[in-house]
Amino acid sequence: MPTDSPIHIIGGGLAGCEAAWQATRAGAPVVLHEMRPLVGTAAHQTDLLAELVCSNSFRSDDWEHNAVGLLHAEMRRLGSLILACGDVCQTPAGGALAVDRVGFAEAVTRRILDHPLITVERGEVRGLPPADWASVIVATGPLTSPSLSLAIQALTGEDELSFFDAIAPIVHADSIDMSVAWMQSRYDKEGPGGEAAAYINCPLTRDEYEAFVDALLAGPKTEFKDWEHVPYFDGCLPIEEMARRGRDSLRYGPMKPVGLTNPHQAGERSHAVVQLRQDNALGTLWNMVGFQTKLKHAAQTEVFRTIPGLDAAVFARLGGLHRNTFLNSPRVLDARLRLKAQPRLRFAGQITGVEGYIESAAIGLLAGRMAAAERAGVDLPLPPATTALGALIGHVTGGHLDGGAGSFQPMNINYGLLPPMEPPRRSETGKPFARGERGRAKKRAMSLRALADLDAWQAAAGPATRVDDPAYGDPYAQSLARQALS
Ligand SMILES: Cc1cc2nc3c(=O)[nH]c(=O)nc-3n(C[C@H](O)[C@H](O)[C@H](O)COP(=O)(O)OP(=O)(O)OC[C@H]3O[C@@H](n4cnc5c(N)ncnc54)[C@H](O)[C@@H]3O)c2cc1C
């Protein structure tokens, strides 16, 4: 329904600033509410908008072979403020896009403050937004203030807003060695869909299990920050903590071998079994059941590749436990990021269950465009599932397969979220690829498909800009960012 009222955006972080920028590009006025510096968070240090709370890297910028690089490329094509300011504030980082953190945040802040359609109001939104805010984007991030979190939780139900994540690693299906692993559900029990072989199982002998437990205990762990206060809930203990409580705990817990028969070794009972459960509807990603961990990422890759069947595993996500406020989005949001219980509230950023600066900004980009389109009475089609943007929003609003309480956990963009493609056999010049080159060629083919599909979508959806607003490559944005850096 067309209206004159502004879009209220709560949270001036990566997602909120991108959402504001995109909404104004479509001509919508925005009021951006940011509580800092009046009320702080445990991680932010400044009063700047879009502050980077930890690393200064937006990760790989390789659009041809890396999914986050592809997301950069797509966002640049859609006039992303975060990418435009990131590009101007680059610092040397090889193939990654790293930025001068202060220069970057200052460039975004000035751009937002100077925008004639954006009003920035400093102050915490405590509790649910006033009823007369007809269109709201909640982009308050992993450290959403308690008063607002509790109000959201009252709307969604207690189980649908988490304050901590408990992330188990996710493996690309095509990197699992099925000549060692096998498909079977415990005791061949049929699931609701009649499937009796729903899990991938990786067997360990006694010696392999003992070596695995030693490696878990010895591996370097990430320390919790003082303010995180992450509790250990029964049912999602880190695996190294389980191993510390008793060498056989894992064998009687997530690695129990009962009810499983290894077809590759008839008659031999496995000493322990690691199970993987399908994580997305495409079947390209599988999570290691019960394997939440605080092991450092490099150690996880090393230790988990000692598991038979996973020796060449490619991880789409590694495990972790953090303080993190996020919704069970596949259940509580609709396809356009609106809360089913109160559709005037749209969500964006890390609180929707994506992970990372760029992923948060990407969901902000879509939320801003959707809110502006809705305000103008236009139905904005979703970006195709073959694009990184489409795959990311698809995952948080429905692509994840519900595996019960706590199964939806924060996710980075990765190629496993996009519909798979057969790896090309020949290069563009007709030269056959060597075996080891086909993985890279497949990623490149998926990236090319994504950009072509994004361009077609953008052409069909019509320009987001109502006035002549060349956001990306805009000399004004660049000169502001340069001033901020000097
Ligand atoms: C400690 C920590 C370290 C991280 N490190 C990285 C990293 O190195 N790399 C990476 O890619 N990702 C990292 N992340 C994850 C994530 O990418 C970032 O948190 C990212 O900033 C999320 O973007 P966002 O816009 O959703 O939230 P934010 O950038 O956090 O923005 C949310 C904003 O909302 C404001 N706010 C909160 N509640 C209210 C309220 N009630 N009223 C008004 N304003 C409110 C906050 O002050 C904040 O400015 C980290 C997260 C945390 C918590």
The ligand as an SDF file (V2000), in Angstrom:
LIG
                    3D

 53 58  0  0  0  0  0  0  0  0999 V2000
   32.4630   -9.7060   18.8600 C   0  0  0  0  0  0  0  0  0  0  0  0
   32.1020   -9.9450   17.4170 C   0  0  0  0  0  0  0  0  0  0  0  0
   33.1020  -10.0580   16.4620 C   0  0  0  0  0  0  0  0  0  0  0  0
   32.7730  -10.2510   15.1070 C   0  0  0  0  0  0  0  0  0  0  0  0
   33.7830  -10.3510   14.1990 N   0  0  0  0  0  0  0  0  0  0  0  0
   33.4940  -10.4630   12.8940 C   0  0  0  0  0  0  0  0  0  0  0  0
   34.5570  -10.4660   11.9330 C   0  0  0  0  0  0  0  0  0  0  0  0
   35.7260  -10.3500   12.2650 O   0  0  0  0  0  0  0  0  0  0  0  0
   34.2200  -10.6020   10.6190 N   0  0  0  0  0  0  0  0  0  0  0  0
   32.9330  -10.7110   10.2110 C   0  0  0  0  0  0  0  0  0  0  0  0
   32.7040  -10.8020    8.9870 O   0  0  0  0  0  0  0  0  0  0  0  0
   31.9140  -10.7260   11.1070 N   0  0  0  0  0  0  0  0  0  0  0  0
   32.1630  -10.6040   12.4370 C   0  0  0  0  0  0  0  0  0  0  0  0
   31.1470  -10.6080   13.3650 N   0  0  0  0  0  0  0  0  0  0  0  0
   29.7840  -10.9430   12.9380 C   0  0  0  0  0  0  0  0  0  0  0  0
   28.9720   -9.8660   12.2000 C   0  0  0  0  0  0  0  0  0  0  0  0
   29.3650   -9.8700   10.8810 O   0  0  0  0  0  0  0  0  0  0  0  0
   29.0750   -8.4780   12.7180 C   0  0  0  0  0  0  0  0  0  0  0  0
   28.5800   -8.4770   14.0280 O   0  0  0  0  0  0  0  0  0  0  0  0
   28.2810   -7.4460   11.8750 C   0  0  0  0  0  0  0  0  0  0  0  0
   28.5860   -6.1900   12.3590 O   0  0  0  0  0  0  0  0  0  0  0  0
   26.7870   -7.6750   11.8570 C   0  0  0  0  0  0  0  0  0  0  0  0
   26.1500   -6.6270   11.1520 O   0  0  0  0  0  0  0  0  0  0  0  0
   24.7190   -6.0840   11.6120 P   0  0  0  0  0  0  0  0  0  0  0  0
   24.4580   -4.8680   10.8330 O   0  0  0  0  0  0  0  0  0  0  0  0
   23.7460   -7.1780   11.5820 O   0  0  0  0  0  0  0  0  0  0  0  0
   24.9310   -5.6900   13.1590 O   0  0  0  0  0  0  0  0  0  0  0  0
   25.8490   -4.5290   13.7690 P   0  0  0  0  0  0  0  0  0  0  0  0
   26.9080   -4.1260   12.8330 O   0  0  0  0  0  0  0  0  0  0  0  0
   26.2430   -5.0040   15.1350 O   0  0  0  0  0  0  0  0  0  0  0  0
   24.8480   -3.2990   13.9110 O   0  0  0  0  0  0  0  0  0  0  0  0
   23.7670   -3.3200   14.8110 C   0  0  0  0  0  0  0  0  0  0  0  0
   23.5980   -1.9150   15.3680 C   0  0  0  0  0  0  0  0  0  0  0  0
   22.3870   -1.8700   16.0900 O   0  0  0  0  0  0  0  0  0  0  0  0
   22.5710   -1.0690   17.2450 C   0  0  0  0  0  0  0  0  0  0  0  0
   21.5070   -1.4440   18.2010 N   0  0  0  0  0  0  0  0  0  0  0  0
   21.3600   -2.6130   18.8770 C   0  0  0  0  0  0  0  0  0  0  0  0
   20.2180   -2.6010   19.5780 N   0  0  0  0  0  0  0  0  0  0  0  0
   19.6230   -1.4030   19.3430 C   0  0  0  0  0  0  0  0  0  0  0  0
   18.4130   -0.8130   19.7820 C   0  0  0  0  0  0  0  0  0  0  0  0
   17.5620   -1.4400   20.6040 N   0  0  0  0  0  0  0  0  0  0  0  0
   18.1130    0.4480   19.3570 N   0  0  0  0  0  0  0  0  0  0  0  0
   18.9410    1.1260   18.5210 C   0  0  0  0  0  0  0  0  0  0  0  0
   20.1110    0.5900   18.0770 N   0  0  0  0  0  0  0  0  0  0  0  0
   20.4340   -0.6620   18.4680 C   0  0  0  0  0  0  0  0  0  0  0  0
   23.9870   -1.3660   17.6540 C   0  0  0  0  0  0  0  0  0  0  0  0
   24.5460   -0.3280   18.4290 O   0  0  0  0  0  0  0  0  0  0  0  0
   24.7040   -1.5090   16.3150 C   0  0  0  0  0  0  0  0  0  0  0  0
   25.2680   -0.3090   15.8690 O   0  0  0  0  0  0  0  0  0  0  0  0
   31.4220  -10.4000   14.7250 C   0  0  0  0  0  0  0  0  0  0  0  0
   30.4150  -10.3050   15.6820 C   0  0  0  0  0  0  0  0  0  0  0  0
   30.7380  -10.0650   17.0140 C   0  0  0  0  0  0  0  0  0  0  0  0
   29.6390   -9.9510   18.0230 C   0  0  0  0  0  0  0  0  0  0  0  0
  1  2  1  0
  2  3  1  0
  2 52  2  0
  3  4  2  0
  4  5  1  0
  4 50  1  0
  5  6  2  0
  6  7  1  0
  6 13  1  0
  7  8  2  0
  7  9  1  0
  9 10  1  0
 10 11  2  0
 10 12  1  0
 12 13  2  0
 13 14  1  0
 14 15  1  0
 14 50  1  0
 15 16  1  0
 16 17  1  0
 16 18  1  0
 18 19  1  0
 18 20  1  0
 20 21  1  0
 20 22  1  0
 22 23  1  0
 23 24  1  0
 24 25  2  0
 24 26  1  0
 24 27  1  0
 27 28  1  0
 28 29  2  0
 28 30  1  0
 28 31  1  0
 31 32  1  0
 32 33  1  0
 33 34  1  0
 33 48  1  0
 34 35  1  0
 35 36  1  0
 35 46  1  0
 36 37  1  0
 36 45  1  0
 37 38  2  0
 38 39  1  0
 39 40  1  0
 39 45  2  0
 40 41  1  0
 40 42  2  0
 42 43  1  0
 43 44  2  0
 44 45  1  0
 46 47  1  0
 46 48  1  0
 48 49  1  0
 50 51  2  0
 51 52  1  0
 52 53  1  0
M  END
$$$$
